[in-house]
Amino acid sequence: MYLAPLNYDRFFKKVFSELRIAKQFLEDFLGVEIEEITEFPVQHKVTDAATQVEFDYRCKIEGHYVIIDMQQWYKPDVVKRFYLYHTLNSALQLESLPYKSLNFGEGKERKIRDYNSLESVITLVWMAEDMLGFSEDYVSYMLTPQLVADFVKNDFLWKNEDIQAILAERTKLLTVLDNKTKEIDFLQSNQLIYLFQKNIVKNHKMTKYFRWFDFAQKTRKENNTKAEFEIYEKDEIFAEMMRRLSKENLPPEDWTYVTNEAEMWERVKRYEEGVLKKGEKIGIEKGVEIGKEIGKEIGVEIGKDLGMQKKEVEFIIRLHSKGKTLAEIAELTDISVERVAEIIAQK
C-alpha cells in the first residue's frame, strides 16, 4: 500500500488538520471562494452529565459554521445522529454570542444574548460506503416551509392540465420563500448535506469535487500504488495530502492501525451481512406463511364463486327444461340473456 486510506478517521483528521486542504475542499464542493477560514476544537461537553461529542472537523468560513464528518461504514443511526450534530453546530455558537443590554432606567440593566449574531451552519457528512438509497452525488436538506412539500406532493394539482394554475401556485410559494421578514429566510441558509463517495465516483461528473472522492476511493484499495496517484502530484494541495498519507512518512503504529481497522471493519461487515441474510431468511419464511394464508383465503373465495356459479348453471338448466324462455330465465336470475343462452348451449 502506497497511501493510507483517507476514509479512515485517523488519516482524514491528519489531512484536514491542514487548513489549506480543508479550505480547498470546501471551495471545490461549495463552489465559493473563501477568504478566511478558522478552525475550531472538535471535542465538546454538551450536557450536565458531561457527555462528550466529537466532530471529525469543524471550522468557520464567511457567514457559516461548518462540520465535515467522515463515515466509513454503514451505521443505522446516521440520519438522526448527524441531525443532532447539525443542531449542535448552531448551539455551540452560544460560546461566542455577544450580549446586548436592556436598559430599564434608574441604573437597572439586563444583559441578554444577541441572537442576531447567530450564523448559519453547514454539516457535510462524507459517506464512504452508504448511499442511503440515493443515486445522486449528494443530497442536501434545509428548513423550508411545509407548503413547498405540499406543492410537490399535490397529485391533484399536477394532474391539472391547466399549466397556469400550477404556475400561479408556484408564484405564491416563491413569495413565501422570498419572505425576509425578521430574517426568517435564515432558516433556509442552514444545510445538512450527505455526500456519497461511491455515487460520485460512479457518476463521474466533471465537477471540481470529483477529484477528492476519486482520490479517496483509490486510497481504499489495499494494494494502491504510486502510479495511481501520478495525476495528483502536480497539484500542491493533493501533493501535501499524499505526503501526509504516504507509507514512508507514517510511523509504524499508523500501519498497525490500518491493519487493525481493516480487520475490524471486515468483521463488522461479515456480521452485518449475517444479520441481513438472517433477516432475508426470516422475511422469506414469513412471506411463505403469509402467502399460504392468503392462498387459503383466495382459495375459499374462489371455491365459493365456483360453487355459486355451478348452482346458477344448474338452476338455469332446470328452468329451461321446464319450458321457460331465455328472457324469463334472465329476469328470474338477474343474468343477461346472452349469458343464459351461452350456458344452455354448453350443457
Summary of the structure (lengths in Angstrom):
residues: 347
radius of gyration: 33.2
end to end distance: 82.8
largest distance: 113.4
contacts: 878
relative contact order: 0.11
helix: 58%
strand: 16%
